[in-house]
Amino acid sequence: METTTKRTYKRIEAIELEESFNLKKHTLYKYELAELYDVDVKTMVTWMDLFIEKLERLGYHKHMKKLTPRMVRCIVEHLGEP
């Protein structure tokens, strides 16, 4: 059985192989985005707290596991490309 990390990397690799890959157009789990930034989820959430109001306007709440493309776009705009 594959570990979560292996599955995550396979999914991320598949996304990266797309011809017109654009991170801001994908729905990602918080842990997947954290892995792209090479941090744990707790650190990612701490960073997100810096612009939480903007994320909440996009429908974010702290118990969400999946981030919409608009939320991912907002995070990447604030933190830069991973």
C-alpha positions as CSV (number, residue, x, y, z in Angstrom):
1,M,0.0,0.0,0.0
2,E,1.4,3.4,-1.0
3,T,1.9,6.0,1.6
4,T,0.1,9.4,1.4
5,T,3.3,11.1,0.5
6,K,4.0,8.8,-2.4
7,R,0.4,9.3,-3.7
8,T,0.8,13.0,-3.3
9,Y,4.1,13.1,-5.2
10,K,2.5,11.0,-8.0
11,R,-0.4,13.4,-8.2
12,I,1.9,16.4,-8.2
13,E,4.1,14.9,-10.8
14,A,1.1,14.3,-13.0
15,I,0.0,17.9,-12.6
16,E,3.5,19.1,-13.4
17,L,3.6,17.1,-16.6
18,E,0.6,18.8,-18.1
19,E,1.6,21.0,-21.0
20,S,0.1,24.2,-19.7
21,F,0.6,23.5,-16.0
22,N,-0.5,26.4,-13.8
23,L,-0.6,25.8,-10.1
24,K,-3.2,28.5,-9.6
25,K,-5.8,26.5,-11.6
26,H,-5.8,23.3,-9.5
27,T,-7.8,22.2,-6.4
28,L,-5.3,21.0,-3.9
29,Y,-5.4,19.6,-0.4
30,K,-3.7,21.7,2.2
31,Y,-1.1,19.0,2.8
32,E,-0.3,18.9,-0.9
33,L,0.3,22.6,-1.1
34,A,2.4,22.4,2.1
35,E,4.5,19.7,0.5
36,L,5.1,21.9,-2.5
37,Y,6.4,24.6,-0.2
38,D,8.4,22.0,1.7
39,V,6.7,22.7,5.0
40,D,4.3,20.9,7.3
41,V,0.6,21.7,7.3
42,K,0.9,23.6,10.6
43,T,3.4,26.0,9.1
44,M,1.3,26.4,6.0
45,V,-1.8,27.3,8.1
46,T,0.3,29.8,10.1
47,W,1.4,31.5,6.9
48,M,-2.2,31.5,5.7
49,D,-3.2,33.3,8.9
50,L,-1.4,36.4,7.6
51,F,-4.0,36.9,4.9
52,I,-6.9,34.8,6.4
53,E,-9.5,37.6,5.8
54,K,-8.9,37.3,2.0
55,L,-9.2,33.5,2.1
56,E,-12.4,33.7,4.2
57,R,-13.9,36.0,1.5
58,L,-13.2,33.2,-0.9
59,G,-15.1,30.7,1.3
60,Y,-12.2,29.3,3.3
61,H,-12.7,28.1,6.9
62,K,-10.1,26.4,9.1
63,H,-11.5,22.9,8.9
64,M,-11.4,22.7,5.1
65,K,-9.0,20.1,3.7
66,K,-9.3,21.0,0.0
67,L,-8.4,24.4,-1.3
68,T,-10.3,25.8,-4.4
69,P,-8.3,27.1,-7.3
70,R,-9.2,30.7,-6.2
71,M,-7.8,29.9,-2.7
72,V,-4.6,28.4,-4.2
73,R,-4.2,31.5,-6.4
74,C,-4.6,33.8,-3.4
75,I,-2.0,31.8,-1.4
76,V,0.5,31.7,-4.3
77,E,0.1,35.4,-4.8
78,H,0.9,36.1,-1.2
79,L,3.7,33.5,-0.7
80,G,5.1,33.3,-4.2
81,E,5.5,30.2,-6.4
82,P,6.6,27.1,-4.4
